[in-house]
Amino acid sequence: MPLSPPLVSILIPAYNCESWIADTLRSALAQTWPNKEIIVVDDGSTDGTFALAQQFTAQGVTAVTHKNQGAAATRNKAFSFSKGEYIQWLDADDLLSPTKISRQMEALARCPSKYTLLSSGWSYFLSQPSKANFVPTALWHDLSRSEWLIRKLSLNLHMQTGTWLTSRELMEKAGPWNPQMLSDDDGEYFCRVLMASDGVVFVPGPGVYYRVAGTGNLSYIGRSNKKIEAMFTSMKIHIECLRSLDDSPRARAACVQYLQNWSLQFYPDRIDLFTQMQTLATSLGGQLNVPKLSWKYSWICKLFGWDAAKRIQVAAPALKWKWVRAADNFLARKAGPIDVKQLA
């Protein structure tokens, strides 16, 4: 008798996402890979998220809830319930292309190692996934661990959480998500996964539709000291990982550029951390300069000082996205429900 295809676990942490969870679950159910399980862990939502997820149990979705503990702890709980040989993480407001998992699983025939890390293409969208534009970056290639990190750090790139497909063995080798990471939790986690892997195999084609959530998610740092400190911890981990693989001048320069790219998050609010970054840059053979504000806000700095300029620079995008999302939501309601089977 032919062997059944490997089981893939689609794991969805959810918190206060009643507006999107149904579309996300439909995109998971629409996966053309035949052997899958879908697990939703509700992180103590105060809206109707869990009730909506329960409506999909008749279609094979497992929905559980627990007291609010944060995204990392919720992902760990979802993993503890899973039985799949391969793991697909999916945020509760994002969507998967119907063939995303199938194409990645088919790629495993060319790279049968259990420690291969598979990635895919992804694109932002607001409310209408039909407007997503999949633009390749320097990370959309088969890459060694060191080359992947060099490109990420030097070019300020990343891969969205849902793009990855990993074996259970690789997950267990990398260890659990860290609940202390209040920002860049996915960056820190997948840095560890990358280090535990044999390298990255990129599978072409649309994979993940990443909904822009504004200022309420973990990727938004703002002026939170705890989030800023977590980001600095993640940055040091990334630099240590790269240098353990490659300590060449090129790799060191990538680390310095990485520090410079993110310096505005720390200056001038956390001079203590910025000073540590300068010391680290010097040890890498480079120099960390005082960051420059965008030209749109530099005049505010001249008139009212750095603190006022940065506060406005942080607040302005949040206000902009509020209005952009409102307009896009209006258009989305006129367009009707998302047909996940029609996604590329």
C-alpha positions, 0 to 999 in steps of 0.5 A: 500500500502507498504511504500516506503523505506527511501530516502538516500542522497549521498552527494559528495563535489568535487574539481579538481577531474576530474580523479576520479569523474566519477568512484565515481559517478558510484559507487554511482549509483551502490548502490543496495539501491533502493531509493537514490538521488545523489548530487554533489556540485563542489567547483569552480574547475578549471579543468573538474570536473563539466563538467564530473559531468553534464554528469551524470544528465541524470541518476538522478545525481544533479550537481551544482557549486559555488565559491570556499569556501572549503570542509566544506562549500561545504558539508554544501551546499550539505546538504542544497539541500538534501531531504533524511531521511538518509545521506551518505557522499562520497568524490569525489575520493572514492568508495562505495561497491555496497551493503554498504548502503543497508546493513546499512539500513537493520541494522536499523531494529535492532536499530530503533533509529533515533540517531543511528550512523552506520559505516562500513569497509573501506580500502585504495587504490591507483588507483586499488580498487581490491588491497584494503585490509580490515583489521579490527581495534578496531573501527570495533565494536558496541561501546558506545560513550565513548568507541569509543572515548577511542579507537580512541584516545589511539590507533590513529585510525579513521573511513573514512568519507564515512563509516558513515550513519546517519539520518537527525535528527542526522545531524541537532542535531550535527550542520553543518560542520565547515569551519574554520577547515582546517585540521581534519574537518571530525574528528571534525565533526563526533566527534560532530555527535558521541556526538549527537548519541546514540552510534555506530553500526558497519555493517560488510563487505566492505563499502568504498574504500578510495583513497590515495590522497597524500599531497593535502587533508585536512588530510595532515597537513605538516608545515601549521600553520593554519592546525596545529592550526585547528588540535589542536582545534580538539584535544581539542574538542575530549578530552573535549567530552570524559571527558564529558562522562567518566573522569576515569583514563582509559579515561584520559590515552587515552587522554594523549596517544592521545596528545603524538601520535600527538606531532610530528606535533607540535614540534619543530615548534609550541613550544607554542602549544606543551607547552599547550599540556604538561600542558593539559597532566599534568592536566590529570595526565600524562606527555607529552614527547618530541617526537622521530623522526623515526629511519630513520631520527634521524641521520639527527637530530644529524647532522643538528638539529631537524628542518632539520630532521623534514622537511625531514621527512615531505617531504620524504613521499610526494616524495615516494607517488608521485612515488608510485602513478605514478607506480600504475596509470600506472598499472591501465591504463593497467588494464582498467576502474574500474568496480564498480559493481564488488567491494566487 
